[in-house]
Structure formats: C-alpha cells, structure tokens
Amino acid sequence: MKKSLLAMESVNEKEKKKKKQIHEKETLVKLLRWHFDHPNFRDKQLDAIQAVLSGRDCFCLMPTGGGKSMCYQIPALAKTGIVLVVSPLIALMENQVMALKEKGIAAEFLSSTQTLQVKNKIHEDLDSGKPSLRLLYVTPELIAYARIYVEAEEDSF
C-alpha cells in the first residue's frame, strides 16, 4: 500500500510540475504579447528564457535579428530586480533603451557618451533600495573600469 501511495505522489508531483511549466509558458507569452506585440516566441527563445528564470546559466547563439534581446528582456519583466546587459555597441544600446522606454519599460544605459548628470541619476536610482530600472545596459569598458576601480579601492585599505 505504501508503494502505490508513493507512486501516486510521484505522478501528482509530475503533473504539478508540468502544470507549473505550462502556466509559466502562458505567463511569458502574455508578457511577450502585452509588451512587444509578438504572437509567440521564436525558436529556442522560450527555452533560453525559462533557463534564465530558473537560475541556470544560458548561452544564446542566434543570428542577427534572431531575437536574442527577448531572451533577457522578458526575464526582466517576469521577475523583480535589474537585468544587467553588457553590449559593446553604444548605438544598439541607445536604440534598445529608447524602444523599451516607448513601451513603458524602465531601462537606461551607461556609457562614456553620457553626461555626469545622467550617470548620477542612474546611480541614485540604483542606490535607492527600490530602483525603478528593470534593464541597465553597460559597455564592457565600464565593467572593466569598475573592476579596476574596486581593486584599487581594496588595495588602498
């Protein structure tokens, strides 16, 4: 009798997990439709998004125009917190941030092209304890500079 009870629990757990995945998929598709007006995900986008949302590492290799951006923009909307996007192309960052803002999504970018006032506003938001940003785009140079700055600060103590 115990064996059949365990088997039944196992089946129920599998069904719950399957329902949760389906529900998650439905929720993600709703986000996609609501914010980006796309009817469905492209090939492998949903797999990548679900991997990111479950905390797994994810590497996406897609052609230009293949939908890589959706693989980090949807998770930014599905969970709380800030998604940090590292991009070497300032023009691409500017275009994506502008498009996201037009859709009402809080996004900014940090680069050498911005004024100190704009940078300070972004840093204030990040330091606020409850940042409004959902996506923050930065250049690899900024990451490298921040690392050098932190290491220099640590060495001075």
N, C-alpha and C positions, 0 to 999 in steps of 0.2 A: 504494500500500500504506500509506503514512503517513496519508493521508486517512482510510482506513477504520479505522485504529488509533485516530486521534483521535476519530472519531465513536463508536467503541466505548467509549473512555474517557469521553466526554461522557455517553453513555447510562448507563454504570456509575455515574458521579457523581450523575446524576439519581436513579437507583434508590437509591443510598446515602442521599441527602438525603431522599427520600420515606420510606424505612425509618426514618431517624432521627426524622422528624416523627411517624410513626405510633408509634414507640417512646415518644417524648416524650409524645404524647397518652395512650398507655396508662399511662404512669407517673403522669401528672397525674390521670387518672381513678382510679387506685389510691389516690392521696393523698386525693382527694375522698371516696371510699368509706370508706377507713380512718378518717380523722379526723372527717368530717362526716356520714357515713352517707347520702350522696346517691348515687343510682344513676348519674347523668350530669350534665354541665354544662347550664346553661340557655343559651338563645340568646345568642350572642356572648361568653359568658364565656371559653370556651377561646381564642378569637381574642385577647381582651384579655390573658389570662394568658401566652400564647405571645409576644405583643408585649413585655410587661414582661420576661419571662425572656430575650429576645433583646437586651435593652438599648434597645429603641425606646421613644419617648415614647408614652403611651397616655392617651386621654381617654375615660371611660365615662359616658355619659348613659343612665341606666336609671331606671325608676320606683321609687318606694318599694317595697321588698320584691322588687326585680328581681334581686338577687344581686350588687350591687356589691362587697360585703365579700369575697366569694370571689375577686374579681379581684386582691386584694392579700394575702389570707390564704394562698392556695395557693402563690404565689411565695415567700412567707416560709418555707414548708415545703420547697419544691423546691430552694432554694439556701441556701448559708451566708450569714451576715450578718444585719443587722437591717433590717426594713421600718419606716420612719417613716410613721405615719398621722396626718394633720392633720385634726382634726374640731372644729367649733365647739360640738358638743353633748356636754357632760360626761356626762350621763346615758347617752347612747348609747355613749360610750367605756367607761364603767363596766360596762354590760351586756355589751358585746362582750368586754372583757377577762375578766370573770367567766366567760362561756361558753367562751372559749378555755382558761382555766385548768382548767375542769371537764373538758375534753378532753385535758388534759396538755400543752397548748401554752404555752410561756413567753411571757407577754405582760404588759405593765404600761401605766399611763397616768400622765402628768404633768399636773397642773393646780393651780390655786390652792386647791383644796379639800383637798389632801393635807397631811399633817404633814411637818415638816422631816425627821424620821426616815425616813419612807417615801421622800421625794425623795432623801435621801443614799444610801439603799440602792440605788436605781436608778442613781444616778450612779456609785457604787462598781462596780456590775456593768458599766456601760458603759466605765469606765476600766480594767477588769481585764485587758484584752488578749484575753480569751476570754469575752466576755459570754454569758450563758445566754439572754438575751432573744432572741426571734425577731421580735416586733412591739412597737413602742413608739408609743403614741397620745399626741399632744400637741394643745394648743389653738393656734389662730392667734396668740392673745395671747402665748403662751410663745415662739413663734418670733419675733414682733416684739420682745419684751423681750430675747431672747438676741441679736438683731441689734444693738439699741441698746447693749447691754452690751459686745459685741465692738467696736463702733465707738468707744465711749467709752474702752475699754482701748487701742485703737490710737492714739487721739488723745493719750493721756497719755504716750506714748513720744516 
